[in-house]
């Protein structure tokens, strides 16, 4: 459940994942009315369009409230018109009629064929969209809400660890031994925070704690570096060619190199980040892709692969439905996203070579990283 997550528009208590954003019922309804009635052209702001939005100001300035809705990520294409809602109700009635028993031993889903769409959600939720015949089930909507909320919660905890990170050396001789050691310590401490965030998130992914402890450890050991690379790509800025961690720490390729990483590892990281940016994933897609990555049954030392695979399947189905709703015309979007998981396997192998190279340079990893990456001194 969402618990105490806040609306990304006004800061009030969020009720769910509406039009692509965690938001309250008030902002959900306001955005829908604004889109359906064309309110954007009628709203005016007396403060020059710079009002700070909160639960009080949202009633005072409609223009700034709508602006904040869009900045938070609400999508107009997720709002159904009255005509679309009418057609959707008709389709739902037709589907219900088709789901009546068609004969002994024959299920309605079998009669409908492999193209049958999953069950529906109301027009105000994430299932709203223009993907013909495709809707998110209530269970899928709740799953996405839980994943996105869990990521937000884990990110907030990571920010609280920011002051503990060894400062990046400034002013000193960049080639001095002390400066090199300080940069390496800085990066490894960021990596520790990232690993802890991933472990916290995995524990909140529905199904993960149902697995035996051995399988939990096996899945985390194998997936952690791949999830770290996904999160790195998420923080990539194509204009500056830099990657930002914990809001304030921004690094170029040169910074990665100064910290002791090899060009053979740095370049693929940035190439992967650029490719992910071109896909333009949102929070829900990243969260689902990470969950799919965690539940990879072919990882080493997994004891119950069939159970892991069964836990992965609902996330694959949710991502497929979500991408069809979000980009109904782009049939290749979903397979492209899954292919990125294949790319991550290659990057993971390159990372193993990088870890070995660090050992040759007498750079010792902290115990947590040594354990998670199976580095034996």
C-alpha positions as CSV (number, residue, x, y, z in Angstrom):
1,X,0.0,0.0,0.0
2,X,1.0,3.6,-0.4
3,X,1.2,4.4,3.3
4,X,2.3,8.0,3.7
5,X,3.4,8.8,0.2
6,X,2.7,12.4,-0.9
7,X,1.1,13.9,-4.0
8,X,3.9,14.9,-6.4
9,X,1.8,18.0,-7.3
10,X,0.6,19.6,-4.1
11,X,2.2,17.6,-1.2
12,X,-1.2,16.3,0.1
13,X,-1.5,12.6,0.8
14,X,-1.4,10.5,-2.4
15,X,-4.3,8.2,-3.2
16,X,-2.7,6.3,-6.1
17,X,-0.9,6.4,-9.4
18,X,-3.0,8.7,-11.6
19,X,-2.1,9.7,-15.2
20,X,1.5,8.5,-14.7
21,X,2.1,10.3,-11.3
22,X,1.6,9.6,-7.6
23,X,-1.1,12.1,-6.7
24,X,-4.1,12.9,-4.5
25,X,-7.7,12.6,-5.6
26,X,-8.0,16.4,-5.8
27,X,-5.1,16.8,-8.3
28,X,-6.3,13.8,-10.2
29,X,-9.7,15.3,-10.7
30,X,-8.3,18.8,-11.4
31,X,-6.0,17.5,-14.2
32,X,-8.8,15.5,-15.8
33,X,-11.2,18.4,-15.8
34,X,-8.5,20.7,-17.2
35,X,-7.8,18.4,-20.1
36,X,-11.4,17.5,-20.9
37,X,-12.6,21.1,-20.7
38,X,-9.5,22.7,-22.2
39,X,-8.8,24.7,-19.1
40,X,-5.2,25.4,-20.0
41,X,-6.2,28.3,-22.2
42,X,-8.6,29.8,-19.7
43,X,-6.4,29.8,-16.6
44,X,-4.4,32.9,-15.6
45,X,-1.9,33.5,-12.8
46,X,-1.7,36.8,-11.0
47,X,1.8,36.0,-9.7
48,X,3.5,35.7,-13.1
49,X,3.3,31.9,-13.2
50,X,5.7,31.3,-10.3
51,X,3.3,30.2,-7.5
52,X,4.7,27.6,-5.1
53,X,2.2,24.7,-5.1
54,X,0.9,23.2,-1.9
55,X,-2.4,22.0,-0.5
56,X,-3.4,25.6,0.1
57,X,-2.2,27.3,-3.0
58,X,-3.7,24.6,-5.3
59,X,-7.1,26.2,-4.8
60,X,-5.8,29.7,-5.4
61,X,-3.9,29.4,-8.7
62,X,-5.2,27.0,-11.4
63,X,-2.6,27.9,-14.0
64,X,0.3,27.0,-11.7
65,X,-1.4,23.9,-10.5
66,X,-1.8,22.7,-14.0
67,X,1.8,23.6,-14.8
68,X,2.9,21.6,-11.7
69,X,0.8,18.6,-12.8
70,X,2.6,18.5,-16.1
71,X,6.1,19.1,-14.5
72,X,5.4,16.2,-12.2
73,X,4.8,14.0,-15.2
74,X,1.0,13.8,-15.7
75,X,0.2,12.9,-19.3
76,X,-2.8,14.3,-21.2
77,X,-2.9,11.2,-23.4
78,X,-3.8,9.2,-20.4
79,X,-7.0,11.1,-19.9
80,X,-10.0,9.6,-21.7
81,X,-12.6,11.9,-23.3
82,X,-16.3,11.3,-22.6
83,X,-16.6,9.5,-26.0
84,X,-13.6,7.3,-25.2
85,X,-15.2,6.4,-21.8
86,X,-18.5,5.6,-23.6
87,X,-16.7,3.3,-26.1
88,X,-14.7,1.7,-23.2
89,X,-17.9,0.8,-21.3
90,X,-19.3,-0.7,-24.5
91,X,-16.1,-2.8,-25.0
92,X,-16.2,-3.9,-21.4
93,X,-19.8,-5.0,-21.7
94,X,-18.9,-6.9,-24.9
95,X,-15.9,-8.6,-23.1
96,X,-18.2,-9.6,-20.2
97,X,-20.6,-11.2,-22.7
98,X,-17.8,-13.0,-24.4
99,X,-16.6,-14.4,-21.0
100,X,-19.8,-16.4,-20.6
101,X,-19.3,-20.2,-20.7
102,X,-18.8,-21.4,-24.3
103,X,-18.9,-25.1,-23.7
104,X,-17.8,-27.8,-21.3
105,X,-14.0,-27.6,-20.5
106,X,-13.4,-24.5,-22.5
107,X,-12.4,-21.3,-20.6
108,X,-13.4,-17.9,-21.8
109,X,-9.7,-16.9,-22.1
110,X,-9.1,-19.8,-24.4
111,X,-12.1,-18.9,-26.5
112,X,-10.9,-15.3,-26.8
113,X,-7.5,-16.5,-28.1
114,X,-3.9,-15.3,-27.2
115,X,-4.7,-11.7,-28.0
116,X,-7.3,-11.3,-25.2
117,X,-6.5,-8.3,-23.1
118,X,-6.2,-8.2,-19.3
119,X,-9.1,-7.0,-17.1
120,X,-9.7,-3.4,-16.6
121,X,-9.3,-0.4,-14.4
122,X,-11.3,2.9,-14.2
123,X,-10.6,5.8,-16.5
124,X,-8.7,7.8,-13.9
125,X,-6.0,5.3,-13.1
126,X,-2.8,4.3,-14.9
127,X,-4.8,1.9,-17.1
128,X,-6.2,4.9,-18.9
129,X,-4.8,5.4,-22.4
130,X,-5.2,4.8,-26.1
131,X,-3.9,1.3,-26.3
132,X,-6.9,-0.4,-28.0
133,X,-8.2,-3.3,-25.9
134,X,-5.3,-3.1,-23.4
135,X,-5.9,-2.2,-19.8
136,X,-4.1,-2.8,-16.5
137,X,-5.9,-5.0,-14.0
138,X,-6.5,-3.7,-10.5
139,X,-3.7,-6.0,-9.3
140,X,-1.3,-4.6,-11.8
141,X,-2.1,-1.0,-10.9
142,X,-1.5,-1.8,-7.2
143,X,1.8,-3.6,-8.1
144,X,3.0,-0.5,-9.9
145,X,1.9,1.8,-7.1
146,X,3.8,-0.4,-4.6
147,X,7.0,-0.5,-6.7
148,X,7.1,3.2,-7.4
149,X,6.4,4.1,-3.8
150,X,9.1,1.7,-2.6
151,X,11.7,3.3,-4.9
152,X,10.8,6.8,-3.7
153,X,11.1,5.6,-0.1
154,X,14.5,4.0,-0.7
155,X,15.8,7.1,-2.5
156,X,14.8,9.3,0.5
157,X,16.8,7.0,2.8
158,X,19.8,7.2,0.5
159,X,19.7,11.0,0.6
160,X,20.1,10.9,4.4
161,X,23.4,9.0,4.0
162,X,24.9,11.7,1.7
163,X,26.8,13.6,4.5
164,X,28.7,10.3,5.4
165,X,30.4,10.1,2.0
166,X,34.1,10.9,1.8
167,X,34.4,14.3,0.1
168,X,35.7,14.4,-3.5
169,X,39.3,15.9,-3.3
170,X,39.4,19.5,-4.5
171,X,42.5,21.7,-4.9
172,X,45.1,19.0,-4.1
173,X,47.4,17.4,-6.7
174,X,44.9,15.2,-8.7
175,X,47.6,12.6,-9.3
176,X,48.8,12.4,-5.7
177,X,48.4,9.0,-3.9
178,X,46.1,10.6,-1.2
179,X,43.8,12.2,-3.9
180,X,43.5,8.9,-5.8
181,X,42.7,7.0,-2.6
182,X,40.2,9.6,-1.6
183,X,38.4,9.4,-5.0
184,X,38.3,5.6,-4.8
185,X,36.9,5.8,-1.3
186,X,34.3,8.3,-2.5
187,X,33.1,6.0,-5.3
188,X,33.0,2.8,-3.1
189,X,31.0,4.6,-0.5
190,X,28.5,5.7,-3.1
191,X,28.4,2.1,-4.3
192,X,27.6,0.9,-0.7
193,X,24.7,3.3,-0.5
194,X,23.4,2.1,-3.8
195,X,23.7,-1.6,-2.8
196,X,21.8,-0.9,0.5
197,X,19.1,0.9,-1.5
198,X,18.7,-2.0,-3.8
199,X,18.5,-4.5,-1.0
200,X,15.9,-2.4,0.8
201,X,13.9,-2.1,-2.5
202,X,14.1,-5.9,-3.2
203,X,12.6,-6.6,0.3
204,X,9.6,-4.5,-0.7
205,X,9.1,-6.1,-4.1
206,X,6.0,-8.4,-3.7
207,X,7.1,-12.0,-3.8
208,X,10.8,-11.6,-2.9
209,X,10.5,-12.4,0.8
210,X,8.5,-15.5,-0.1
211,X,11.7,-17.1,-1.5
212,X,14.2,-19.0,0.7
213,X,17.1,-17.0,2.1
214,X,19.6,-18.8,-0.2
215,X,17.7,-17.7,-3.3
216,X,17.3,-14.2,-2.0
217,X,21.0,-13.9,-1.6
218,X,21.7,-15.5,-5.0
219,X,19.4,-13.2,-6.8
220,X,20.7,-10.1,-5.1
221,X,24.4,-11.0,-5.7
222,X,23.8,-11.5,-9.4
223,X,21.4,-8.6,-10.0
224,X,22.9,-5.8,-7.8
225,X,25.5,-4.5,-10.3
226,X,22.9,-4.6,-13.2
227,X,20.4,-2.6,-11.1
228,X,23.1,-0.1,-10.2
229,X,23.8,0.3,-13.9
230,X,20.1,0.8,-14.6
231,X,20.0,3.5,-11.9
232,X,23.1,5.1,-13.3
233,X,21.5,5.3,-16.7
234,X,18.4,6.9,-15.1
235,X,20.6,9.7,-13.7
236,X,22.4,10.4,-17.0
237,X,22.3,13.9,-18.4
238,X,22.8,13.8,-22.2
239,X,23.4,17.6,-22.4
240,X,26.3,17.6,-20.0
241,X,27.4,14.0,-20.6
242,X,27.4,13.5,-16.8
243,X,25.8,11.2,-14.2
244,X,24.4,12.6,-11.0
245,X,24.1,10.6,-7.7
246,X,22.3,11.7,-4.6
247,X,21.3,15.0,-6.2
248,X,24.6,16.8,-5.6
249,X,27.3,14.5,-6.8
250,X,27.9,14.9,-10.6
251,X,30.6,13.0,-12.5
252,X,32.0,13.0,-16.1
253,X,33.8,10.2,-17.8
254,X,37.1,11.8,-16.6
255,X,35.9,11.6,-13.0
256,X,35.2,7.9,-13.3
257,X,38.6,7.4,-14.7
258,X,40.3,9.5,-12.0
259,X,38.6,7.2,-9.4
260,X,40.4,4.2,-10.8
261,X,37.9,2.8,-13.3
262,X,39.1,1.6,-16.7
263,X,38.0,3.1,-20.0
264,X,36.9,-0.4,-21.1
265,X,34.2,-0.2,-18.3
266,X,33.5,3.5,-18.4
267,X,32.6,3.8,-22.1
268,X,30.0,1.0,-22.1
269,X,28.4,2.6,-19.1
270,X,27.9,5.8,-20.9
271,X,26.8,4.1,-24.1
272,X,24.2,2.1,-22.2
273,X,23.0,5.3,-20.5
274,X,22.6,7.0,-23.8
275,X,20.6,4.1,-25.2
276,X,18.3,4.0,-22.1
277,X,17.7,7.7,-22.4
278,X,16.6,7.2,-26.0
279,X,13.9,4.8,-24.8
280,X,12.6,7.4,-22.4
281,X,11.5,5.2,-19.5
282,X,9.3,6.6,-16.8
283,X,9.3,5.7,-13.0
284,X,6.9,2.8,-13.5
285,X,8.8,1.3,-16.3
286,X,12.1,1.5,-14.5
287,X,10.6,-0.1,-11.4
288,X,9.0,-2.9,-13.3
289,X,12.2,-3.5,-15.3
290,X,14.2,-3.7,-12.0
291,X,11.7,-6.2,-10.6
292,X,12.0,-8.3,-13.7
293,X,15.8,-8.2,-13.4
294,X,15.7,-9.3,-9.7
295,X,13.5,-12.4,-10.5
296,X,15.9,-13.9,-13.1
297,X,15.7,-17.6,-12.6
298,X,18.9,-18.4,-14.5
299,X,21.2,-16.8,-11.9
300,X,24.0,-19.0,-10.4
301,X,23.1,-20.9,-7.2
302,X,19.3,-20.4,-7.4
303,X,17.7,-23.4,-5.7
304,X,14.1,-23.0,-7.0
305,X,14.3,-21.5,-10.5
306,X,10.7,-22.4,-11.4
307,X,9.4,-20.5,-8.4
308,X,11.5,-17.5,-9.3
309,X,10.3,-17.6,-12.8
310,X,6.7,-17.7,-11.6
311,X,7.3,-14.7,-9.5
312,X,8.8,-12.8,-12.4
313,X,5.9,-13.4,-14.8
314,X,3.4,-10.9,-13.4
315,X,5.9,-8.1,-13.7
316,X,6.6,-9.0,-17.3
317,X,2.9,-9.0,-18.1
318,X,2.4,-5.7,-16.3
319,X,5.3,-4.1,-18.2
320,X,3.9,-5.4,-21.5
321,X,0.4,-4.0,-20.8
322,X,1.8,-0.7,-19.5
323,X,4.0,-0.1,-22.5
324,X,1.1,-0.9,-24.9
325,X,-1.0,1.7,-23.1
326,X,1.7,4.3,-22.9
327,X,3.0,3.9,-26.5
328,X,0.3,2.0,-28.5
329,X,1.9,2.7,-31.8
330,X,5.4,1.5,-30.8
331,X,5.2,-2.3,-30.9
332,X,8.9,-2.6,-30.5
333,X,9.2,-0.7,-27.2
334,X,8.6,-3.7,-25.0
335,X,11.1,-6.0,-26.7
336,X,13.7,-3.2,-26.8
337,X,13.3,-2.8,-23.0
338,X,13.8,-6.6,-22.4
339,X,16.9,-6.5,-24.7
340,X,18.4,-4.0,-22.3
341,X,18.5,-6.7,-19.7
342,X,20.6,-8.7,-22.1
343,X,22.9,-5.8,-22.5
344,X,23.2,-5.6,-18.7
345,X,24.5,-9.2,-18.6
346,X,27.4,-8.1,-20.9
347,X,28.1,-5.1,-18.8
348,X,28.1,-7.3,-15.7
349,X,30.8,-9.4,-17.2
350,X,32.8,-6.2,-18.0
351,X,32.3,-5.2,-14.4
352,X,33.8,-8.4,-13.1
353,X,36.9,-7.7,-15.2
354,X,37.0,-4.2,-13.7
355,X,36.9,-5.6,-10.2
356,X,39.8,-7.9,-11.0
357,X,41.8,-5.0,-12.4
358,X,41.2,-3.0,-9.2
359,X,42.6,-5.9,-7.2
360,X,45.7,-5.9,-9.4
361,X,46.1,-2.2,-8.5
362,X,46.0,-3.1,-4.7
363,X,42.7,-1.3,-4.3
364,X,40.8,-3.1,-1.6
365,X,37.0,-3.1,-1.7
366,X,34.9,-2.6,1.5
367,X,33.6,-5.9,3.0
368,X,30.0,-5.3,1.7
369,X,31.0,-4.9,-1.9
370,X,33.5,-7.8,-1.6
371,X,30.7,-10.0,-0.4
372,X,28.0,-8.9,-2.9
373,X,30.4,-9.3,-5.8
374,X,32.1,-12.5,-4.6
375,X,35.6,-10.9,-4.3
376,X,37.8,-13.3,-2.3
377,X,41.0,-11.7,-1.0
